[in-house]
């Protein structure tokens, strides 16, 4: 698994407003902000339980996400759930923060 070839800070065309992000805060529609990118995690079966995601719904979850070691599979799931970039965020805000973990070979 090569972290340099697997980044979540890819180019996205959709810009999400702060208001739109803040409106997705329930089980029916749950969005998170991670490193300037917005993800729709509605219906995702988080190993720690969906309530962990709901606690951060509509908010910046970057610190909570980066404080936990996630498997490469978690990054694959995130790529599939990408909605867009939060308004006002640069295209590559923290590329090194969001690099996927390296799997030992």
C-alpha positions as a Markdown table, in Angstrom:
| # | Residue | x | y | z |
|---|---|---|---|---|
| 1 | Unk | 0.0 | 0.0 | 0.0 |
| 2 | Unk | 1.6 | 3.2 | -1.2 |
| 3 | Unk | 0.5 | 6.3 | 0.8 |
| 4 | Unk | 1.9 | 8.7 | -1.9 |
| 5 | Unk | -0.5 | 7.3 | -4.5 |
| 6 | Unk | -3.5 | 7.3 | -2.3 |
| 7 | Unk | -4.5 | 10.7 | -1.1 |
| 8 | Unk | -7.9 | 12.0 | -0.2 |
| 9 | Unk | -7.0 | 15.6 | -1.2 |
| 10 | Unk | -7.8 | 15.0 | -4.9 |
| 11 | Unk | -9.4 | 17.6 | -7.1 |
| 12 | Unk | -13.2 | 17.9 | -6.6 |
| 13 | Unk | -15.5 | 20.2 | -8.5 |
| 14 | Unk | -18.4 | 20.5 | -6.0 |
| 15 | Unk | -18.1 | 23.3 | -3.4 |
| 16 | Unk | -20.2 | 22.7 | -0.2 |
| 17 | Unk | -21.2 | 25.7 | 1.8 |
| 18 | Unk | -20.9 | 25.9 | 5.6 |
| 19 | Unk | -24.7 | 26.1 | 5.8 |
| 20 | Unk | -25.2 | 23.0 | 3.7 |
| 21 | Unk | -22.7 | 21.0 | 5.8 |
| 22 | Unk | -24.4 | 22.1 | 9.0 |
| 23 | Unk | -27.7 | 20.9 | 7.7 |
| 24 | Unk | -26.6 | 17.3 | 7.5 |
| 25 | Unk | -26.6 | 16.3 | 11.1 |
| 26 | Unk | -28.9 | 13.3 | 11.5 |
| 27 | Unk | -29.2 | 9.6 | 10.8 |
| 28 | Unk | -31.1 | 10.4 | 7.6 |
| 29 | Unk | -28.2 | 12.5 | 6.3 |
| 30 | Unk | -24.9 | 12.7 | 8.1 |
| 31 | Unk | -22.0 | 14.6 | 6.6 |
| 32 | Unk | -18.5 | 15.2 | 8.1 |
| 33 | Unk | -15.7 | 17.6 | 7.3 |
| 34 | Unk | -12.2 | 16.0 | 7.2 |
| 35 | Unk | -9.3 | 18.1 | 6.2 |
| 36 | Unk | -11.4 | 20.5 | 4.1 |
| 37 | Unk | -13.3 | 17.8 | 2.3 |
| 38 | Unk | -17.0 | 16.9 | 3.0 |
| 39 | Unk | -18.0 | 13.3 | 3.2 |
| 40 | Unk | -21.5 | 11.8 | 3.3 |
| 41 | Unk | -21.3 | 9.0 | 5.9 |
| 42 | Unk | -25.0 | 8.3 | 6.0 |
| 43 | Unk | -25.6 | 4.6 | 6.5 |
| 44 | Unk | -21.9 | 3.8 | 7.0 |
| 45 | Unk | -21.4 | 1.0 | 9.5 |
| 46 | Unk | -18.6 | 2.4 | 11.6 |
| 47 | Unk | -16.8 | -0.2 | 13.7 |
| 48 | Unk | -17.2 | 2.0 | 16.8 |
| 49 | Unk | -20.9 | 2.5 | 16.1 |
| 50 | Unk | -22.7 | 5.1 | 14.0 |
| 51 | Unk | -23.1 | 7.4 | 17.1 |
| 52 | Unk | -19.4 | 8.2 | 16.9 |
| 53 | Unk | -20.1 | 9.7 | 13.5 |
| 54 | Unk | -23.3 | 11.4 | 14.6 |
| 55 | Unk | -21.4 | 13.2 | 17.4 |
| 56 | Unk | -19.4 | 15.0 | 14.6 |
| 57 | Unk | -22.2 | 15.4 | 12.0 |
| 58 | Unk | -22.1 | 18.7 | 10.3 |
| 59 | Unk | -18.7 | 19.6 | 11.9 |
| 60 | Unk | -15.0 | 19.4 | 11.4 |
| 61 | Unk | -14.0 | 15.8 | 12.3 |
| 62 | Unk | -10.4 | 16.2 | 11.1 |
| 63 | Unk | -8.8 | 15.9 | 14.6 |
| 64 | Unk | -11.0 | 13.0 | 15.6 |
| 65 | Unk | -10.2 | 11.2 | 12.4 |
| 66 | Unk | -6.5 | 11.8 | 12.4 |
| 67 | Unk | -6.2 | 10.9 | 16.1 |
| 68 | Unk | -7.2 | 7.3 | 15.4 |
| 69 | Unk | -5.2 | 4.9 | 13.3 |
| 70 | Unk | -7.5 | 3.9 | 10.4 |
| 71 | Unk | -7.0 | 0.9 | 8.1 |
| 72 | Unk | -6.4 | 1.4 | 4.4 |
| 73 | Unk | -10.0 | 0.2 | 3.9 |
| 74 | Unk | -11.2 | 3.2 | 5.8 |
| 75 | Unk | -9.6 | 5.5 | 3.2 |
| 76 | Unk | -11.2 | 3.5 | 0.4 |
| 77 | Unk | -14.6 | 4.0 | 2.0 |
| 78 | Unk | -13.9 | 7.7 | 2.4 |
| 79 | Unk | -13.1 | 8.2 | -1.2 |
| 80 | Unk | -16.4 | 6.6 | -2.1 |
| 81 | Unk | -18.3 | 9.0 | 0.2 |
| 82 | Unk | -16.7 | 12.2 | -1.0 |
| 83 | Unk | -19.2 | 15.0 | -1.6 |
| 84 | Unk | -17.0 | 18.0 | -2.2 |
| 85 | Unk | -14.7 | 20.6 | -0.8 |
| 86 | Unk | -15.9 | 23.1 | 1.9 |
| 87 | Unk | -16.1 | 26.6 | 0.6 |
| 88 | Unk | -13.0 | 28.7 | 1.4 |
| 89 | Unk | -10.7 | 25.6 | 1.6 |
| 90 | Unk | -7.7 | 25.4 | -0.6 |
| 91 | Unk | -7.5 | 22.5 | -3.0 |
| 92 | Unk | -4.7 | 20.8 | -1.0 |
| 93 | Unk | -5.0 | 22.1 | 2.5 |
| 94 | Unk | -3.2 | 19.4 | 4.5 |
| 95 | Unk | -2.1 | 16.7 | 2.0 |
| 96 | Unk | 0.3 | 15.1 | 4.4 |
| 97 | Unk | -2.3 | 14.9 | 7.2 |
| 98 | Unk | -4.7 | 12.9 | 5.0 |
| 99 | Unk | -2.3 | 10.5 | 3.5 |
| 100 | Unk | -3.4 | 7.0 | 4.1 |
| 101 | Unk | -1.4 | 4.9 | 6.5 |
| 102 | Unk | 1.4 | 2.7 | 5.2 |
| 103 | Unk | 0.8 | -1.0 | 5.4 |
| 104 | Unk | 3.9 | -3.0 | 6.2 |
| 105 | Unk | 4.9 | -5.5 | 3.5 |
